[in-house]
């Protein structure tokens, strides 16, 4: 860390002097600027009011979060249609198992010591 | 639509601009008295000429009136926008008439200082104004915004549409050049450091 002593800005006196030099606007300039304001205001009052920013569609899109959200929704929609049309095998199989059940899927080996060899004599 | 006197005078600048766009005449009076001194003094410091600064200030305010209905809240401060417009107008003017003498500014009188102090103050201000006029426009603008208008570097960056690092560099180079320029002038004018 530097231990250099604080050095005042060598231009400080000049900056301060120039700062004090600010003269307020003259009455004539104030009057001209205010006249401009009135003229522009009158002109804007005569011109037809602009429509509320954006159409109904634009406002609806804004409500759901803008174009990025709309793009996400569109992608999800297209993916749904594609899945519906192509019926991927894994999905069909999975849904059948869920809906109708499957004997193989229900097999549970509760006794690992029990084997088919134990049944040889009985069959 | 009008607001009671006190409410209008205390209202934030952006709110006044909305009132103006909605037809409130008083709002333009308050905005003019609040903003015109800022933009006028900034233009005068950049140009070193009162008459030209008045024209620039009037033009910058006219642009503000015109943009009022389309003003978007939160995008920029009104003062930042005005400094930028005035700065660009001044830069255009300076580039058109670079090299013309800039010593026509009337000297204001400080009532508190003694005559000797007043003379020193006037000499200092004139010397700095002349030195600023010899700087490249962007350096002069950055130095004025930082050390005379006392704005922060991020705000200056927004006004000048450059990075904060670029602002720091412009100010450092500008001050180095001013110091070198003023060292000789101080001796000539008999100004104490």
Interface residues (C-beta under 8 A of the other chain):
Chain A: X9 X10 X11 X13 X14 X15 X17 X18 X19 X20 X21 X22 X23 X24 X25 X26 X29 X30 X32 X33 X34 X36 X37 X38 X40 X41 X44 X45 X50
Chain B: X20 X21 X23 X25 X28 X29 X31 X32 X33 X36 X37 X40 X41 X44 X45 X50 X54 X57 X58 X61 X62 X65 X66 X68 X69 X105 X106 X108 X110 X121 X122 X124 X125 X127 X128 X129 X147 X148 X175 X178 X179 X182 X193
